[in-house]
Amino acid sequence: MDWNDTPEQARFRKEVHEFIGSRLPDYYRQRAVRRAQQQGLENDWQQDWVHGSPEAQAAAREWAAALAEKGWAAPHWPSEYGGGGLTTFEQFIMSWEFARSEAPVVGGAGTSLIGPTLLVHGTPEQKQRFLGPTLRGEYLWAQGYSEPGAGSDLASLQTRAVRDGDEYVINGQKLWTSTAHKSNWLFGLFRTDPDAPKHRGITFMMLDMRTPGVSVRPIISMGWEHATNETFYEDVRVPASQVVGEVNRGWYVGMTLLDFERSSISGAVQQRMMLEELAEHLRENRSPNRRELVRHEIADRYVETEVVFNLSLRIASMQASGMIPNYEASMGKMYSTEVLQRIARASMKAFGLYANLWAANEPLAPLGARHTQTAVHSVVQTIAGGSSEIQRNIIATRGLGLPRG
Ligand SMILES: Cc1cc2nc3c(=O)[nH]c(=O)nc-3n(C[C@H](O)[C@H](O)[C@H](O)COP(=O)(O)OP(=O)(O)OC[C@H]3O[C@@H](n4cnc5c(N)ncnc54)[C@H](O)[C@@H]3O)c2cc1C
């Protein structure tokens, strides 16, 4: 395996780097500095676009327009739909360079999940109606799969959709509907046939969040973060034209999304940056006498970030040769999220009692409390998107061929 860029890849990397250098709005360029002065600045383009200060909103729109102009708002979509038509490796290099420069990825679940699903399963009318506005950031999407009692065992979902003329009427509750408070559209799975075997009676639909009967209740995490929500549906009427794929076959449409699993290269880059920041902090003796305590741990974590990097590269290589990563994606997801938690724990150990300082503008908080906040926020990463236990089950059965427990 050759780890170096080919001449074309090196040229593309330079192009991405120069693009970020010339087009990334100052607001984002300065964010790392401001993050150290102020609490709660997330690398979250959708948050900036919908709820940001006037400056943040302007930057979010300017960056989205710059990317759209270049054709990079949806780098993986075919160019005939306004995407970049980039190869898997070009996408890999692009997310790598974005992560290194802390340039936000635009589009969220719209460009990464529903767009590619519509490209495979959508009708020509659905493509025509939804892809353009999604690309331009006019339609911002949330994902409504999980429910109380249906997370790991997603096929147990109960929210009902009953046909009534040209519409479906939806009643029920979704849980963990991330970004619902900053989205105007939702794609989700709904039960259309309660008598069929549980994977069979599910339909994939898109609904306008402003439809009467939809309500959103925030879930505030232990890190005081509002990232996700409970959503409730009371006689919500959805036109039948917003069903994607066949009625009662939504499970398979929903699972298509998993084929668009990205490699976790941006995670690998962010982890490496975090570790280098910690090493520099200790080299400069800013947490006096703590260096020896974590010296070996830092070396171990450094090796682990190299493994995360290589797992990401493996996923990208498979996609580049037309294969669909399966247990390999589970390995990447599980390992990367667990390494992040271990890095944050090493930082907590290095900072001692100062690790308890939460506010970024607290002068005594090491590294602007970023690692403390990561230690708290990273807890959910081994749950959201499929828990580590579920990933281990996949690796055991599909990767190692072990029998089901
Ligand atoms: C912050 C956050 C954001 C999320 N965003 C979204 C979103 O936008 N849209 C969406 O639809 N969902 C979202 N989710 C839901 C997420 O996919 C589920 O939380 C996850 O799949 C786990 O399901 P659960 O919470 O129901 O836990 P459960 O499935 O009830 O699991 C509880 C525990 O049991 C373990 N467990 C369950 N089954 C097995 C098994 N077979 N073998 C071994 N262990 C098992 C789990 O690993 C876990 O430790 C989000 C979750 C979080 C925390």
Ligand as a Chemical Component Dictionary entry (heavy atoms), coordinates in Angstrom:
data_LIG
# 
_chem_comp.id                   LIG 
_chem_comp.type                 NON-POLYMER 
_chem_comp.pdbx_formal_charge   0 
_chem_comp.three_letter_code    LIG 
# 
loop_
_chem_comp_atom.comp_id 
_chem_comp_atom.atom_id 
_chem_comp_atom.alt_atom_id 
_chem_comp_atom.type_symbol 
_chem_comp_atom.charge 
_chem_comp_atom.model_Cartn_x 
_chem_comp_atom.model_Cartn_y 
_chem_comp_atom.model_Cartn_z 
_chem_comp_atom.pdbx_ordinal 
LIG C1  C1  C 0 -26.567 12.513 20.877 1  
LIG C2  C2  C 0 -27.359 11.542 20.067 2  
LIG C3  C3  C 0 -27.794 11.902 18.809 3  
LIG C4  C4  C 0 -28.574 11.035 18.044 4  
LIG N1  N1  N 0 -29.085 11.459 16.846 5  
LIG C5  C5  C 0 -29.997 10.695 16.201 6  
LIG C6  C6  C 0 -30.690 11.198 15.049 7  
LIG O1  O1  O 0 -30.449 12.323 14.591 8  
LIG N2  N2  N 0 -31.650 10.447 14.481 9  
LIG C7  C7  C 0 -31.952 9.200  14.944 10 
LIG O2  O2  O 0 -32.824 8.564  14.370 11 
LIG N3  N3  N 0 -31.313 8.677  16.027 12 
LIG C8  C8  C 0 -30.343 9.412  16.662 13 
LIG N4  N4  N 0 -29.715 8.914  17.794 14 
LIG C9  C9  C 0 -30.109 7.615  18.307 15 
LIG C10 C10 C 0 -29.032 6.556  18.295 16 
LIG O3  O3  O 0 -28.902 5.981  17.028 17 
LIG C11 C11 C 0 -29.407 5.525  19.391 18 
LIG O4  O4  O 0 -29.280 6.181  20.641 19 
LIG C12 C12 C 0 -28.528 4.315  19.371 20 
LIG O5  O5  O 0 -28.739 3.555  18.208 21 
LIG C13 C13 C 0 -28.777 3.438  20.618 22 
LIG O6  O6  O 0 -30.138 3.171  20.771 23 
LIG P1  P1  P 0 -30.898 3.456  22.154 24 
LIG O7  O7  O 0 -30.518 4.804  22.631 25 
LIG O8  O8  O 0 -32.325 3.135  21.964 26 
LIG O9  O9  O 0 -30.260 2.436  23.183 27 
LIG P2  P2  P 0 -30.603 0.840  23.326 28 
LIG O10 O10 O 0 -30.747 0.299  21.961 29 
LIG O11 O11 O 0 -31.791 0.777  24.229 30 
LIG O12 O12 O 0 -29.325 0.337  24.004 31 
LIG C14 C14 C 0 -29.078 0.423  25.419 32 
LIG C15 C15 C 0 -27.777 -0.309 25.711 33 
LIG O13 O13 O 0 -27.925 -1.705 25.371 34 
LIG C16 C16 C 0 -26.905 -2.083 24.447 35 
LIG N5  N5  N 0 -27.462 -3.043 23.490 36 
LIG C17 C17 C 0 -28.649 -2.928 22.812 37 
LIG N6  N6  N 0 -28.808 -3.982 21.989 38 
LIG C18 C18 C 0 -27.707 -4.773 22.145 39 
LIG C19 C19 C 0 -27.292 -5.999 21.557 40 
LIG N7  N7  N 0 -28.037 -6.638 20.641 41 
LIG N8  N8  N 0 -26.091 -6.515 21.961 42 
LIG C20 C20 C 0 -25.312 -5.877 22.873 43 
LIG N9  N9  N 0 -25.676 -4.706 23.473 44 
LIG C21 C21 C 0 -26.847 -4.168 23.113 45 
LIG C22 C22 C 0 -26.502 -0.804 23.761 46 
LIG O14 O14 O 0 -25.188 -0.888 23.250 47 
LIG C23 C23 C 0 -26.590 0.200  24.895 48 
LIG O15 O15 O 0 -25.427 0.143  25.686 49 
LIG C24 C24 C 0 -28.885 9.752  18.550 50 
LIG C25 C25 C 0 -28.413 9.369  19.822 51 
LIG C26 C26 C 0 -27.663 10.244 20.581 52 
LIG C27 C27 C 0 -27.200 9.811  21.950 53 
# 
loop_
_chem_comp_bond.comp_id 
_chem_comp_bond.atom_id_1 
_chem_comp_bond.atom_id_2 
_chem_comp_bond.value_order 
_chem_comp_bond.pdbx_ordinal 
LIG C1  C2  SING 1  
LIG C2  C3  SING 2  
LIG C2  C26 DOUB 3  
LIG C3  C4  DOUB 4  
LIG C4  N1  SING 5  
LIG C4  C24 SING 6  
LIG N1  C5  DOUB 7  
LIG C5  C6  SING 8  
LIG C5  C8  SING 9  
LIG C6  O1  DOUB 10 
LIG C6  N2  SING 11 
LIG N2  C7  SING 12 
LIG C7  O2  DOUB 13 
LIG C7  N3  SING 14 
LIG N3  C8  DOUB 15 
LIG C8  N4  SING 16 
LIG N4  C9  SING 17 
LIG N4  C24 SING 18 
LIG C9  C10 SING 19 
LIG C10 O3  SING 20 
LIG C10 C11 SING 21 
LIG C11 O4  SING 22 
LIG C11 C12 SING 23 
LIG C12 O5  SING 24 
LIG C12 C13 SING 25 
LIG C13 O6  SING 26 
LIG O6  P1  SING 27 
LIG P1  O7  DOUB 28 
LIG P1  O8  SING 29 
LIG P1  O9  SING 30 
LIG O9  P2  SING 31 
LIG P2  O10 DOUB 32 
LIG P2  O11 SING 33 
LIG P2  O12 SING 34 
LIG O12 C14 SING 35 
LIG C14 C15 SING 36 
LIG C15 O13 SING 37 
LIG C15 C23 SING 38 
LIG O13 C16 SING 39 
LIG C16 N5  SING 40 
LIG C16 C22 SING 41 
LIG N5  C17 SING 42 
LIG N5  C21 SING 43 
LIG C17 N6  DOUB 44 
LIG N6  C18 SING 45 
LIG C18 C19 SING 46 
LIG C18 C21 DOUB 47 
LIG C19 N7  SING 48 
LIG C19 N8  DOUB 49 
LIG N8  C20 SING 50 
LIG C20 N9  DOUB 51 
LIG N9  C21 SING 52 
LIG C22 O14 SING 53 
LIG C22 C23 SING 54 
LIG C23 O15 SING 55 
LIG C24 C25 DOUB 56 
LIG C25 C26 SING 57 
LIG C26 C27 SING 58 
# 
